[in-house]
């Protein structure tokens, strides 16, 4: 099941925004500078998280497809073996 990209990216961006705001506030920067830096950091974090989740989704989907293909090959080979054994017995 693929992960929801937007939800995870927004959560990371919000955490990053408030984290950077807190760091700016502790550093006694002006509110505008804190907001500007926090917003830029949140946008960068959103983009990075969205790209990371998309990459993880691609890996997960690829693994699921490979697993399904392996299961189908197993079923096909099991069916072929049982047909061959019936033919050689009879």
PyMOL Python script that loads the backbone (N, CA, C, O; Angstrom):
from pymol import cmd

cmd.read_pdbstr("""\
ATOM      1  N   UNK A   1       0.845  -1.176   0.000  1.00  0.00           N
ATOM      2  CA  UNK A   1       0.000   0.000   0.000  1.00  0.00           C
ATOM      3  C   UNK A   1       0.893   1.244   0.000  1.00  0.00           C
ATOM      4  O   UNK A   1       1.689   1.426   0.921  1.00  0.00           O
ATOM      5  N   UNK A   2       0.777   2.083  -0.998  1.00  0.00           N
ATOM      6  CA  UNK A   2       1.606   3.290  -1.065  1.00  0.00           C
ATOM      7  C   UNK A   2       1.294   4.270   0.071  1.00  0.00           C
ATOM      8  O   UNK A   2       0.168   4.344   0.564  1.00  0.00           O
ATOM      9  N   UNK A   3       2.304   5.001   0.460  1.00  0.00           N
ATOM     10  CA  UNK A   3       2.155   5.993   1.511  1.00  0.00           C
ATOM     11  C   UNK A   3       1.549   7.270   0.936  1.00  0.00           C
ATOM     12  O   UNK A   3       1.737   7.577  -0.242  1.00  0.00           O
ATOM     13  N   UNK A   4       0.822   8.012   1.770  1.00  0.00           N
ATOM     14  CA  UNK A   4       0.207   9.266   1.343  1.00  0.00           C
ATOM     15  C   UNK A   4       1.262  10.374   1.373  1.00  0.00           C
ATOM     16  O   UNK A   4       1.705  10.793   2.442  1.00  0.00           O
ATOM     17  N   UNK A   5       1.649  10.833   0.213  1.00  0.00           N
ATOM     18  CA  UNK A   5       2.751  11.796   0.087  1.00  0.00           C
ATOM     19  C   UNK A   5       2.428  13.137   0.730  1.00  0.00           C
ATOM     20  O   UNK A   5       3.229  13.661   1.505  1.00  0.00           O
ATOM     21  N   UNK A   6       1.279  13.689   0.420  1.00  0.00           N
ATOM     22  CA  UNK A   6       0.959  15.044   0.878  1.00  0.00           C
ATOM     23  C   UNK A   6       0.866  15.124   2.398  1.00  0.00           C
ATOM     24  O   UNK A   6       1.382  16.067   2.997  1.00  0.00           O
ATOM     25  N   UNK A   7       0.219  14.152   3.026  1.00  0.00           N
ATOM     26  CA  UNK A   7       0.055  14.180   4.476  1.00  0.00           C
ATOM     27  C   UNK A   7       1.397  14.139   5.191  1.00  0.00           C
ATOM     28  O   UNK A   7       1.629  14.902   6.128  1.00  0.00           O
ATOM     29  N   UNK A   8       2.266  13.260   4.756  1.00  0.00           N
ATOM     30  CA  UNK A   8       3.578  13.137   5.394  1.00  0.00           C
ATOM     31  C   UNK A   8       4.412  14.385   5.154  1.00  0.00           C
ATOM     32  O   UNK A   8       5.066  14.874   6.075  1.00  0.00           O
ATOM     33  N   UNK A   9       4.401  14.907   3.936  1.00  0.00           N
ATOM     34  CA  UNK A   9       5.196  16.094   3.615  1.00  0.00           C
ATOM     35  C   UNK A   9       4.712  17.318   4.398  1.00  0.00           C
ATOM     36  O   UNK A   9       5.525  18.115   4.866  1.00  0.00           O
ATOM     37  N   UNK A  10       3.405  17.470   4.540  1.00  0.00           N
ATOM     38  CA  UNK A  10       2.871  18.604   5.302  1.00  0.00           C
ATOM     39  C   UNK A  10       3.254  18.481   6.770  1.00  0.00           C
ATOM     40  O   UNK A  10       3.617  19.473   7.403  1.00  0.00           O
ATOM     41  N   UNK A  11       3.176  17.273   7.313  1.00  0.00           N
ATOM     42  CA  UNK A  11       3.556  17.073   8.719  1.00  0.00           C
ATOM     43  C   UNK A  11       5.019  17.437   8.949  1.00  0.00           C
ATOM     44  O   UNK A  11       5.345  18.104   9.931  1.00  0.00           O
ATOM     45  N   UNK A  12       5.890  17.008   8.060  1.00  0.00           N
ATOM     46  CA  UNK A  12       7.319  17.333   8.183  1.00  0.00           C
ATOM     47  C   UNK A  12       7.530  18.838   8.055  1.00  0.00           C
ATOM     48  O   UNK A  12       8.326  19.417   8.795  1.00  0.00           O
ATOM     49  N   UNK A  13       6.828  19.473   7.125  1.00  0.00           N
ATOM     50  CA  UNK A  13       6.982  20.921   6.927  1.00  0.00           C
ATOM     51  C   UNK A  13       6.516  21.705   8.156  1.00  0.00           C
ATOM     52  O   UNK A  13       7.162  22.676   8.550  1.00  0.00           O
ATOM     53  N   UNK A  14       5.411  21.295   8.759  1.00  0.00           N
ATOM     54  CA  UNK A  14       4.901  21.997   9.942  1.00  0.00           C
ATOM     55  C   UNK A  14       5.876  21.850  11.109  1.00  0.00           C
ATOM     56  O   UNK A  14       6.165  22.818  11.812  1.00  0.00           O
ATOM     57  N   UNK A  15       6.374  20.641  11.305  1.00  0.00           N
ATOM     58  CA  UNK A  15       7.351  20.421  12.384  1.00  0.00           C
ATOM     59  C   UNK A  15       8.602  21.264  12.146  1.00  0.00           C
ATOM     60  O   UNK A  15       9.142  21.870  13.071  1.00  0.00           O
ATOM     61  N   UNK A  16       9.050  21.292  10.901  1.00  0.00           N
ATOM     62  CA  UNK A  16      10.232  22.079  10.555  1.00  0.00           C
ATOM     63  C   UNK A  16       9.974  23.578  10.775  1.00  0.00           C
ATOM     64  O   UNK A  16      10.836  24.288  11.292  1.00  0.00           O
ATOM     65  N   UNK A  17       8.797  24.049  10.384  1.00  0.00           N
ATOM     66  CA  UNK A  17       8.454  25.466  10.549  1.00  0.00           C
ATOM     67  C   UNK A  17       8.536  25.883  12.018  1.00  0.00           C
ATOM     68  O   UNK A  17       9.181  26.873  12.362  1.00  0.00           O
ATOM     69  N   UNK A  18       7.866  25.106  12.878  1.00  0.00           N
ATOM     70  CA  UNK A  18       7.862  25.481  14.287  1.00  0.00           C
ATOM     71  C   UNK A  18       9.229  25.285  14.935  1.00  0.00           C
ATOM     72  O   UNK A  18       9.611  26.044  15.826  1.00  0.00           O
ATOM     73  N   UNK A  19       9.960  24.277  14.493  1.00  0.00           N
ATOM     74  CA  UNK A  19      11.310  24.087  15.012  1.00  0.00           C
ATOM     75  C   UNK A  19      12.215  25.253  14.669  1.00  0.00           C
ATOM     76  O   UNK A  19      12.930  25.768  15.528  1.00  0.00           O
ATOM     77  N   UNK A  20      12.183  25.670  13.406  1.00  0.00           N
ATOM     78  CA  UNK A  20      13.009  26.811  12.992  1.00  0.00           C
ATOM     79  C   UNK A  20      12.532  28.121  13.629  1.00  0.00           C
ATOM     80  O   UNK A  20      13.343  28.994  13.939  1.00  0.00           O
ATOM     81  N   UNK A  21      11.226  28.252  13.822  1.00  0.00           N
ATOM     82  CA  UNK A  21      10.709  29.451  14.500  1.00  0.00           C
ATOM     83  C   UNK A  21      11.214  29.519  15.928  1.00  0.00           C
ATOM     84  O   UNK A  21      11.597  30.586  16.409  1.00  0.00           O
ATOM     85  N   UNK A  22      11.213  28.390  16.600  1.00  0.00           N
ATOM     86  CA  UNK A  22      11.691  28.345  17.979  1.00  0.00           C
ATOM     87  C   UNK A  22      13.177  28.695  18.055  1.00  0.00           C
ATOM     88  O   UNK A  22      13.602  29.442  18.936  1.00  0.00           O
ATOM     89  N   UNK A  23      13.954  28.151  17.131  1.00  0.00           N
ATOM     90  CA  UNK A  23      15.389  28.456  17.106  1.00  0.00           C
ATOM     91  C   UNK A  23      15.602  29.951  16.867  1.00  0.00           C
ATOM     92  O   UNK A  23      16.455  30.560  17.512  1.00  0.00           O
ATOM     93  N   UNK A  24      14.849  30.542  15.960  1.00  0.00           N
ATOM     94  CA  UNK A  24      14.964  31.984  15.711  1.00  0.00           C
ATOM     95  C   UNK A  24      14.547  32.806  16.907  1.00  0.00           C
ATOM     96  O   UNK A  24      15.161  33.829  17.210  1.00  0.00           O
ATOM     97  N   UNK A  25      13.492  32.360  17.598  1.00  0.00           N
ATOM     98  CA  UNK A  25      13.019  33.078  18.777  1.00  0.00           C
ATOM     99  C   UNK A  25      14.052  33.024  19.904  1.00  0.00           C
ATOM    100  O   UNK A  25      14.292  34.022  20.584  1.00  0.00           O
ATOM    101  N   UNK A  26      14.665  31.841  20.096  1.00  0.00           N
ATOM    102  CA  UNK A  26      15.700  31.692  21.129  1.00  0.00           C
ATOM    103  C   UNK A  26      16.916  32.541  20.777  1.00  0.00           C
ATOM    104  O   UNK A  26      17.599  33.048  21.668  1.00  0.00           O
ATOM    105  N   UNK A  27      17.190  32.698  19.483  1.00  0.00           N
ATOM    106  CA  UNK A  27      18.327  33.515  19.046  1.00  0.00           C
ATOM    107  C   UNK A  27      18.013  35.000  19.074  1.00  0.00           C
ATOM    108  O   UNK A  27      18.859  35.817  18.711  1.00  0.00           O
ATOM    109  N   UNK A  28      16.814  35.361  19.499  1.00  0.00           N
ATOM    110  CA  UNK A  28      16.351  36.747  19.629  1.00  0.00           C
ATOM    111  C   UNK A  28      16.359  37.504  18.307  1.00  0.00           C
ATOM    112  O   UNK A  28      16.739  38.674  18.253  1.00  0.00           O
ATOM    113  N   UNK A  29      15.940  36.834  17.250  1.00  0.00           N
ATOM    114  CA  UNK A  29      15.786  37.501  15.956  1.00  0.00           C
ATOM    115  C   UNK A  29      14.431  38.181  15.903  1.00  0.00           C
ATOM    116  O   UNK A  29      13.543  37.870  16.697  1.00  0.00           O
ATOM    117  N   UNK A  30      14.270  39.104  14.971  1.00  0.00           N
ATOM    118  CA  UNK A  30      12.979  39.787  14.835  1.00  0.00           C
ATOM    119  C   UNK A  30      11.937  38.783  14.325  1.00  0.00           C
ATOM    120  O   UNK A  30      12.292  37.806  13.665  1.00  0.00           O
ATOM    121  N   UNK A  31      10.659  39.018  14.626  1.00  0.00           N
ATOM    122  CA  UNK A  31       9.611  38.079  14.207  1.00  0.00           C
ATOM    123  C   UNK A  31       9.564  37.867  12.692  1.00  0.00           C
ATOM    124  O   UNK A  31       9.309  36.755  12.229  1.00  0.00           O
ATOM    125  N   UNK A  32       9.808  38.926  11.921  1.00  0.00           N
ATOM    126  CA  UNK A  32       9.769  38.786  10.464  1.00  0.00           C
ATOM    127  C   UNK A  32      10.886  37.871   9.971  1.00  0.00           C
ATOM    128  O   UNK A  32      10.664  37.034   9.096  1.00  0.00           O
ATOM    129  N   UNK A  33      12.080  38.027  10.528  1.00  0.00           N
ATOM    130  CA  UNK A  33      13.215  37.183  10.137  1.00  0.00           C
ATOM    131  C   UNK A  33      12.940  35.731  10.538  1.00  0.00           C
ATOM    132  O   UNK A  33      13.228  34.808   9.776  1.00  0.00           O
ATOM    133  N   UNK A  34      12.383  35.534  11.738  1.00  0.00           N
ATOM    134  CA  UNK A  34      12.031  34.175  12.173  1.00  0.00           C
ATOM    135  C   UNK A  34      11.030  33.548  11.217  1.00  0.00           C
ATOM    136  O   UNK A  34      11.185  32.396  10.811  1.00  0.00           O
ATOM    137  N   UNK A  35      10.001  34.311  10.860  1.00  0.00           N
ATOM    138  CA  UNK A  35       8.967  33.796   9.971  1.00  0.00           C
ATOM    139  C   UNK A  35       9.548  33.461   8.597  1.00  0.00           C
ATOM    140  O   UNK A  35       9.272  32.403   8.031  1.00  0.00           O
ATOM    141  N   UNK A  36      10.365  34.394   8.070  1.00  0.00           N
ATOM    142  CA  UNK A  36      10.921  34.191   6.738  1.00  0.00           C
ATOM    143  C   UNK A  36      11.812  32.950   6.687  1.00  0.00           C
ATOM    144  O   UNK A  36      11.690  32.136   5.772  1.00  0.00           O
ATOM    145  N   UNK A  37      12.689  32.807   7.650  1.00  0.00           N
ATOM    146  CA  UNK A  37      13.578  31.642   7.679  1.00  0.00           C
ATOM    147  C   UNK A  37      12.797  30.348   7.912  1.00  0.00           C
ATOM    148  O   UNK A  37      13.091  29.316   7.308  1.00  0.00           O
ATOM    149  N   UNK A  38      11.813  30.417   8.785  1.00  0.00           N
ATOM    150  CA  UNK A  38      11.008  29.225   9.059  1.00  0.00           C
ATOM    151  C   UNK A  38      10.198  28.826   7.831  1.00  0.00           C
ATOM    152  O   UNK A  38      10.053  27.637   7.548  1.00  0.00           O
ATOM    153  N   UNK A  39       9.676  29.789   7.111  1.00  0.00           N
ATOM    154  CA  UNK A  39       8.880  29.489   5.913  1.00  0.00           C
ATOM    155  C   UNK A  39       9.767  28.886   4.818  1.00  0.00           C
ATOM    156  O   UNK A  39       9.378  27.909   4.179  1.00  0.00           O
ATOM    157  N   UNK A  40      10.920  29.444   4.605  1.00  0.00           N
ATOM    158  CA  UNK A  40      11.842  28.892   3.599  1.00  0.00           C
ATOM    159  C   UNK A  40      12.243  27.469   3.988  1.00  0.00           C
ATOM    160  O   UNK A  40      12.264  26.569   3.148  1.00  0.00           O
ATOM    161  N   UNK A  41      12.557  27.276   5.256  1.00  0.00           N
ATOM    162  CA  UNK A  41      12.915  25.935   5.728  1.00  0.00           C
ATOM    163  C   UNK A  41      11.770  24.951   5.577  1.00  0.00           C
ATOM    164  O   UNK A  41      11.988  23.794   5.219  1.00  0.00           O
ATOM    165  N   UNK A  42      10.542  25.404   5.849  1.00  0.00           N
ATOM    166  CA  UNK A  42       9.375  24.528   5.729  1.00  0.00           C
ATOM    167  C   UNK A  42       9.121  24.142   4.269  1.00  0.00           C
ATOM    168  O   UNK A  42       8.766  22.999   3.982  1.00  0.00           O
ATOM    169  N   UNK A  43       9.302  25.084   3.359  1.00  0.00           N
ATOM    170  CA  UNK A  43       9.115  24.776   1.934  1.00  0.00           C
ATOM    171  C   UNK A  43      10.160  23.762   1.471  1.00  0.00           C
ATOM    172  O   UNK A  43       9.841  22.814   0.754  1.00  0.00           O
ATOM    173  N   UNK A  44      11.394  23.967   1.882  1.00  0.00           N
ATOM    174  CA  UNK A  44      12.456  23.022   1.512  1.00  0.00           C
ATOM    175  C   UNK A  44      12.185  21.648   2.126  1.00  0.00           C
ATOM    176  O   UNK A  44      12.376  20.623   1.470  1.00  0.00           O
ATOM    177  N   UNK A  45      11.740  21.629   3.386  1.00  0.00           N
ATOM    178  CA  UNK A  45      11.426  20.357   4.050  1.00  0.00           C
ATOM    179  C   UNK A  45      10.255  19.664   3.358  1.00  0.00           C
ATOM    180  O   UNK A  45      10.259  18.441   3.219  1.00  0.00           O
ATOM    181  N   UNK A  46       9.253  20.430   2.922  1.00  0.00           N
ATOM    182  CA  UNK A  46       8.105  19.852   2.219  1.00  0.00           C
ATOM    183  C   UNK A  46       8.549  19.177   0.917  1.00  0.00           C
ATOM    184  O   UNK A  46       8.147  18.054   0.615  1.00  0.00           O
ATOM    185  N   UNK A  47       9.381  19.884   0.161  1.00  0.00           N
ATOM    186  CA  UNK A  47       9.860  19.335  -1.116  1.00  0.00           C
ATOM    187  C   UNK A  47      10.708  18.095  -0.875  1.00  0.00           C
ATOM    188  O   UNK A  47      10.555  17.091  -1.571  1.00  0.00           O
ATOM    189  N   UNK A  48      11.597  18.160   0.104  1.00  0.00           N
ATOM    190  CA  UNK A  48      12.461  17.012   0.401  1.00  0.00           C
ATOM    191  C   UNK A  48      11.645  15.813   0.876  1.00  0.00           C
ATOM    192  O   UNK A  48      11.892  14.685   0.451  1.00  0.00           O
ATOM    193  N   UNK A  49      10.680  16.052   1.750  1.00  0.00           N
ATOM    194  CA  UNK A  49       9.852  14.951   2.263  1.00  0.00           C
ATOM    195  C   UNK A  49       8.993  14.351   1.152  1.00  0.00           C
ATOM    196  O   UNK A  49       8.832  13.133   1.081  1.00  0.00           O
ATOM    197  N   UNK A  50       8.442  15.197   0.288  1.00  0.00           N
ATOM    198  CA  UNK A  50       7.616  14.687  -0.813  1.00  0.00           C
ATOM    199  C   UNK A  50       8.458  13.822  -1.755  1.00  0.00           C
ATOM    200  O   UNK A  50       8.010  12.762  -2.192  1.00  0.00           O
ATOM    201  N   UNK A  51       9.660  14.266  -2.061  1.00  0.00           N
ATOM    202  CA  UNK A  51      10.545  13.466  -2.928  1.00  0.00           C
ATOM    203  C   UNK A  51      10.929  12.151  -2.260  1.00  0.00           C
ATOM    204  O   UNK A  51      10.964  11.107  -2.912  1.00  0.00           O
ATOM    205  N   UNK A  52      11.212  12.199  -0.975  1.00  0.00           N
ATOM    206  CA  UNK A  52      11.591  10.977  -0.244  1.00  0.00           C
ATOM    207  C   UNK A  52      10.436   9.982  -0.204  1.00  0.00           C
ATOM    208  O   UNK A  52      10.643   8.786  -0.407  1.00  0.00           O
ATOM    209  N   UNK A  53       9.230  10.464   0.055  1.00  0.00           N
ATOM    210  CA  UNK A  53       8.069   9.567   0.110  1.00  0.00           C
ATOM    211  C   UNK A  53       7.775   8.990  -1.267  1.00  0.00           C
ATOM    212  O   UNK A  53       7.407   7.821  -1.378  1.00  0.00           O
ATOM    213  N   UNK A  54       7.930   9.783  -2.306  1.00  0.00           N
ATOM    214  CA  UNK A  54       7.719   9.250  -3.658  1.00  0.00           C
ATOM    215  C   UNK A  54       8.737   8.180  -3.995  1.00  0.00           C
ATOM    216  O   UNK A  54       8.404   7.178  -4.628  1.00  0.00           O
ATOM    217  N   UNK A  55       9.981   8.387  -3.573  1.00  0.00           N
ATOM    218  CA  UNK A  55      11.012   7.370  -3.808  1.00  0.00           C
ATOM    219  C   UNK A  55      10.697   6.094  -3.032  1.00  0.00           C
ATOM    220  O   UNK A  55      10.848   4.992  -3.559  1.00  0.00           O
ATOM    221  N   UNK A  56      10.263   6.240  -1.790  1.00  0.00           N
ATOM    222  CA  UNK A  56       9.897   5.071  -0.980  1.00  0.00           C
ATOM    223  C   UNK A  56       8.716   4.347  -1.607  1.00  0.00           C
ATOM    224  O   UNK A  56       8.700   3.117  -1.660  1.00  0.00           O
ATOM    225  N   UNK A  57       7.729   5.094  -2.082  1.00  0.00           N
ATOM    226  CA  UNK A  57       6.577   4.472  -2.751  1.00  0.00           C
ATOM    227  C   UNK A  57       7.014   3.697  -3.987  1.00  0.00           C
ATOM    228  O   UNK A  57       6.524   2.594  -4.230  1.00  0.00           O
ATOM    229  N   UNK A  58       7.924   4.257  -4.765  1.00  0.00           N
ATOM    230  CA  UNK A  58       8.401   3.566  -5.966  1.00  0.00           C
ATOM    231  C   UNK A  58       9.087   2.255  -5.594  1.00  0.00           C
ATOM    232  O   UNK A  58       8.892   1.238  -6.261  1.00  0.00           O
ATOM    233  N   UNK A  59       9.886   2.278  -4.535  1.00  0.00           N
ATOM    234  CA  UNK A  59      10.569   1.058  -4.087  1.00  0.00           C
ATOM    235  C   UNK A  59       9.560   0.031  -3.592  1.00  0.00           C
ATOM    236  O   UNK A  59       9.665  -1.150  -3.923  1.00  0.00           O
ATOM    237  N   UNK A  60       8.581   0.473  -2.800  1.00  0.00           N
ATOM    238  CA  UNK A  60       7.572  -0.450  -2.285  1.00  0.00           C
ATOM    239  C   UNK A  60       6.733  -1.066  -3.400  1.00  0.00           C
ATOM    240  O   UNK A  60       6.465  -2.268  -3.384  1.00  0.00           O
ATOM    241  N   UNK A  61       6.325  -0.263  -4.353  1.00  0.00           N
ATOM    242  CA  UNK A  61       5.511  -0.777  -5.458  1.00  0.00           C
ATOM    243  C   UNK A  61       6.328  -1.742  -6.304  1.00  0.00           C
ATOM    244  O   UNK A  61       5.816  -2.773  -6.740  1.00  0.00           O
ATOM    245  N   UNK A  62       7.578  -1.420  -6.537  1.00  0.00           N
ATOM    246  CA  UNK A  62       8.447  -2.326  -7.292  1.00  0.00           C
ATOM    247  C   UNK A  62       8.588  -3.670  -6.577  1.00  0.00           C
ATOM    248  O   UNK A  62       8.545  -4.725  -7.210  1.00  0.00           O
ATOM    249  N   UNK A  63       8.757  -3.625  -5.261  1.00  0.00           N
ATOM    250  CA  UNK A  63       8.874  -4.863  -4.488  1.00  0.00           C
ATOM    251  C   UNK A  63       7.577  -5.665  -4.536  1.00  0.00           C
ATOM    252  O   UNK A  63       7.607  -6.892  -4.632  1.00  0.00           O
ATOM    253  N   UNK A  64       6.438  -4.974  -4.470  1.00  0.00           N
ATOM    254  CA  UNK A  64       5.152  -5.683  -4.535  1.00  0.00           C
ATOM    255  C   UNK A  64       4.955  -6.327  -5.898  1.00  0.00           C
ATOM    256  O   UNK A  64       4.458  -7.450  -5.988  1.00  0.00           O
ATOM    257  N   UNK A  65       5.337  -5.634  -6.952  1.00  0.00           N
ATOM    258  CA  UNK A  65       5.201  -6.188  -8.304  1.00  0.00           C
ATOM    259  C   UNK A  65       6.102  -7.407  -8.459  1.00  0.00           C
ATOM    260  O   UNK A  65       5.684  -8.425  -9.010  1.00  0.00           O
ATOM    261  N   UNK A  66       7.330  -7.306  -7.977  1.00  0.00           N
ATOM    262  CA  UNK A  66       8.256  -8.430  -8.060  1.00  0.00           C
ATOM    263  C   UNK A  66       7.724  -9.636  -7.293  1.00  0.00           C
ATOM    264  O   UNK A  66       7.814 -10.769  -7.766  1.00  0.00           O
ATOM    265  N   UNK A  67       7.176  -9.393  -6.121  1.00  0.00           N
ATOM    266  CA  UNK A  67       6.619 -10.479  -5.312  1.00  0.00           C
ATOM    267  C   UNK A  67       5.451 -11.144  -6.036  1.00  0.00           C
ATOM    268  O   UNK A  67       5.359 -12.372  -6.057  1.00  0.00           O
ATOM    269  N   UNK A  68       4.564 -10.357  -6.623  1.00  0.00           N
ATOM    270  CA  UNK A  68       3.429 -10.913  -7.362  1.00  0.00           C
ATOM    271  C   UNK A  68       3.897 -11.733  -8.553  1.00  0.00           C
ATOM    272  O   UNK A  68       3.354 -12.803  -8.829  1.00  0.00           O
ATOM    273  N   UNK A  69       4.901 -11.234  -9.257  1.00  0.00           N
ATOM    274  CA  UNK A  69       5.419 -11.970 -10.415  1.00  0.00           C
ATOM    275  C   UNK A  69       6.048 -13.292  -9.983  1.00  0.00           C
ATOM    276  O   UNK A  69       5.879 -14.310 -10.654  1.00  0.00           O
ATOM    277  N   UNK A  70       6.771 -13.280  -8.865  1.00  0.00           N
ATOM    278  CA  UNK A  70       7.374 -14.517  -8.354  1.00  0.00           C
ATOM    279  C   UNK A  70       6.302 -15.519  -7.947  1.00  0.00           C
ATOM    280  O   UNK A  70       6.447 -16.716  -8.194  1.00  0.00           O
ATOM    281  N   UNK A  71       5.232 -15.042  -7.328  1.00  0.00           N
ATOM    282  CA  UNK A  71       4.141 -15.932  -6.932  1.00  0.00           C
ATOM    283  C   UNK A  71       3.458 -16.539  -8.155  1.00  0.00           C
ATOM    284  O   UNK A  71       3.108 -17.719  -8.151  1.00  0.00           O
ATOM    285  N   UNK A  72       3.269 -15.737  -9.195  1.00  0.00           N
ATOM    286  CA  UNK A  72       2.651 -16.258 -10.419  1.00  0.00           C
ATOM    287  C   UNK A  72       3.549 -17.294 -11.078  1.00  0.00           C
ATOM    288  O   UNK A  72       3.061 -18.311 -11.572  1.00  0.00           O
ATOM    289  N   UNK A  73       4.857 -17.048 -11.092  1.00  0.00           N
ATOM    290  CA  UNK A  73       5.791 -18.025 -11.672  1.00  0.00           C
ATOM    291  C   UNK A  73       5.761 -19.329 -10.880  1.00  0.00           C
ATOM    292  O   UNK A  73       5.821 -20.411 -11.463  1.00  0.00           O
ATOM    293  N   UNK A  74       5.669 -19.228  -9.542  1.00  0.00           N
ATOM    294  CA  UNK A  74       5.587 -20.422  -8.710  1.00  0.00           C
ATOM    295  C   UNK A  74       4.327 -21.222  -9.028  1.00  0.00           C
ATOM    296  O   UNK A  74       4.375 -22.445  -9.159  1.00  0.00           O
ATOM    297  N   UNK A  75       3.206 -20.526  -9.149  1.00  0.00           N
ATOM    298  CA  UNK A  75       1.943 -21.205  -9.453  1.00  0.00           C
ATOM    299  C   UNK A  75       2.008 -21.871 -10.815  1.00  0.00           C
ATOM    300  O   UNK A  75       1.544 -22.999 -10.983  1.00  0.00           O
ATOM    301  N   UNK A  76       2.582 -21.175 -11.787  1.00  0.00           N
ATOM    302  CA  UNK A  76       2.689 -21.743 -13.135  1.00  0.00           C
ATOM    303  C   UNK A  76       3.615 -22.960 -13.140  1.00  0.00           C
ATOM    304  O   UNK A  76       3.315 -23.965 -13.786  1.00  0.00           O
ATOM    305  N   UNK A  77       4.728 -22.875 -12.430  1.00  0.00           N
ATOM    306  CA  UNK A  77       5.662 -24.006 -12.406  1.00  0.00           C
ATOM    307  C   UNK A  77       5.068 -25.179 -11.622  1.00  0.00           C
ATOM    308  O   UNK A  77       5.312 -26.332 -11.976  1.00  0.00           O
ATOM    309  N   UNK A  78       4.295 -24.912 -10.569  1.00  0.00           N
ATOM    310  CA  UNK A  78       3.635 -25.979  -9.824  1.00  0.00           C
ATOM    311  C   UNK A  78       2.588 -26.662 -10.698  1.00  0.00           C
ATOM    312  O   UNK A  78       2.455 -27.886 -10.665  1.00  0.00           O
ATOM    313  N   UNK A  79       1.861 -25.898 -11.463  1.00  0.00           N
ATOM    314  CA  UNK A  79       0.859 -26.457 -12.367  1.00  0.00           C
ATOM    315  C   UNK A  79       1.502 -27.295 -13.453  1.00  0.00           C
ATOM    316  O   UNK A  79       0.955 -28.333 -13.824  1.00  0.00           O
ATOM    317  N   UNK A  80       2.629 -26.885 -13.967  1.00  0.00           N
ATOM    318  CA  UNK A  80       3.338 -27.619 -15.012  1.00  0.00           C
ATOM    319  C   UNK A  80       3.891 -28.922 -14.449  1.00  0.00           C
ATOM    320  O   UNK A  80       3.816 -29.956 -15.113  1.00  0.00           O
ATOM    321  N   UNK A  81       4.441 -28.893 -13.245  1.00  0.00           N
ATOM    322  CA  UNK A  81       4.993 -30.096 -12.628  1.00  0.00           C
ATOM    323  C   UNK A  81       3.908 -31.131 -12.370  1.00  0.00           C
ATOM    324  O   UNK A  81       4.120 -32.321 -12.606  1.00  0.00           O
ATOM    325  N   UNK A  82       2.743 -30.691 -11.887  1.00  0.00           N
ATOM    326  CA  UNK A  82       1.683 -31.655 -11.607  1.00  0.00           C
ATOM    327  C   UNK A  82       1.137 -32.272 -12.892  1.00  0.00           C
ATOM    328  O   UNK A  82       0.770 -33.446 -12.894  1.00  0.00           O
ATOM    329  N   UNK A  83       1.076 -31.514 -13.980  1.00  0.00           N
ATOM    330  CA  UNK A  83       0.628 -32.044 -15.261  1.00  0.00           C
ATOM    331  C   UNK A  83       1.644 -33.051 -15.794  1.00  0.00           C
ATOM    332  O   UNK A  83       1.262 -34.097 -16.318  1.00  0.00           O
ATOM    333  N   UNK A  84       2.935 -32.742 -15.666  1.00  0.00           N
ATOM    334  CA  UNK A  84       3.994 -33.645 -16.130  1.00  0.00           C
ATOM    335  C   UNK A  84       3.971 -34.951 -15.337  1.00  0.00           C
ATOM    336  O   UNK A  84       4.136 -36.027 -15.913  1.00  0.00           O
ATOM    337  N   UNK A  85       3.769 -34.867 -14.027  1.00  0.00           N
ATOM    338  CA  UNK A  85       3.778 -36.080 -13.209  1.00  0.00           C
ATOM    339  C   UNK A  85       2.564 -36.951 -13.545  1.00  0.00           C
ATOM    340  O   UNK A  85       2.672 -38.177 -13.517  1.00  0.00           O
ATOM    341  N   UNK A  86       1.423 -36.354 -13.858  1.00  0.00           N
ATOM    342  CA  UNK A  86       0.246 -37.124 -14.220  1.00  0.00           C
ATOM    343  C   UNK A  86       0.465 -37.838 -15.567  1.00  0.00           C
ATOM    344  O   UNK A  86       0.044 -38.976 -15.770  1.00  0.00           O
ATOM    345  N   UNK A  87       1.123 -37.138 -16.450  1.00  0.00           N
ATOM    346  CA  UNK A  87       1.334 -37.712 -17.789  1.00  0.00           C
ATOM    347  C   UNK A  87       2.313 -38.876 -17.724  1.00  0.00           C
ATOM    348  O   UNK A  87       2.146 -39.851 -18.456  1.00  0.00           O
ATOM    349  N   UNK A  88       3.317 -38.804 -16.879  1.00  0.00           N
ATOM    350  CA  UNK A  88       4.302 -39.872 -16.811  1.00  0.00           C
ATOM    351  C   UNK A  88       3.760 -41.092 -16.080  1.00  0.00           C
ATOM    352  O   UNK A  88       4.180 -42.216 -16.356  1.00  0.00           O
ATOM    353  N   UNK A  89       2.827 -40.882 -15.147  1.00  0.00           N
ATOM    354  CA  UNK A  89       2.240 -41.999 -14.415  1.00  0.00           C
ATOM    355  C   UNK A  89       1.284 -42.781 -15.310  1.00  0.00           C
ATOM    356  O   UNK A  89       1.307 -44.011 -15.343  1.00  0.00           O
ATOM    357  N   UNK A  90       0.455 -42.054 -16.027  1.00  0.00           N
ATOM    358  CA  UNK A  90      -0.600 -42.692 -16.806  1.00  0.00           C
ATOM    359  C   UNK A  90      -0.157 -43.060 -18.125  1.00  0.00           C
ATOM    360  O   UNK A  90      -0.933 -43.610 -18.906  1.00  0.00           O
TER     361      UNK A  90
END
""", "prot")
cmd.dss("prot")
cmd.show_as("cartoon", "prot")
cmd.util.cbc("prot")
cmd.orient("prot")
